[in-house]
Amino acid sequence: MAPEVTLRQLRAFMAVLERGSFSEAAEAMHLSQAALSGLVKELEGRLGVRLLDRNTRSVGASVVGTAFEPMVRRVLADLDEALKNITNLKELRRGLVRVAAPETLSCTLLPELIAGYGRRHPGVDIRFDDVPIEGVLAGLHGGSADIGFGPAGVLTDDAVQAHLIRIDPLWAALRPDDPLAAGAAVKWKDLRERQLINYMPNLALNVLSHVPPRHHPRDIMPVHRVNTALSMLRVRPGYAICPSMAHSLVEGFGLVFRPLLQPTVTWHIAIFTRDRSCLSPAVESFLDYTLESATSPDDDEPTRRGGTR
């Protein structure tokens, strides 16, 4: 069995070697000379060898001490590096946050959110994955994602927590030549005869269940991505539904964006994480930053297993 030694004993040994004096080493370690000498003697006793040659004028390494010194130096350097890395992680000078979100949020909320956090903590590496909501949840469960974003009501178990961060009304994207684009807002009943180019999963449950059936669209064209829906709308009649935060995205396609009323239907946006006790300092910091900066005034308290629309 290897002898048990302490870090204070090793540091005392190195301090004497580096200064060539017990008194100077004791001063550097803020110890009395007797206490320092005791640490070195304890170390030599545990190892069963003499590490230092002492005389009235000087002190230096013995033959064994000379061989032992580079090994001690390496051990202490590795420990100091490990402690420095822990401090950097704790104080957010280093770290990694893996974020996953579906396309609608990837094109709207996430770029500014990630950029803002990066300005506050430039040493933390934010890695972003643009995936469908099913991929967001799979990443959280499988460990490939630390933070997820998406509709608040999609969770099915308690392994992941949902914190509601924004309630955003749905608006209608229209072609500029659509007569409805001339108005300040659009009503659901006015869109009934137009084709809805829909990219939203669970449209019936999450959106149309809040609209009177007599105002439901007669014709729905399903696509998988918001960019696809807006691109299709540029070249064919119809409309698309997006959260109001997508204003710049919609206008970037040369389309008109109008509030969708009677009724107003809202999109509940959540940030998903595992329990806080499982989060690294960087991930917990990103969560707190998001709750601080992305939450709108009317949002509810954080909820588990999502929320209701």
Disulfide bonds with the S-S distance in Angstrom:
none
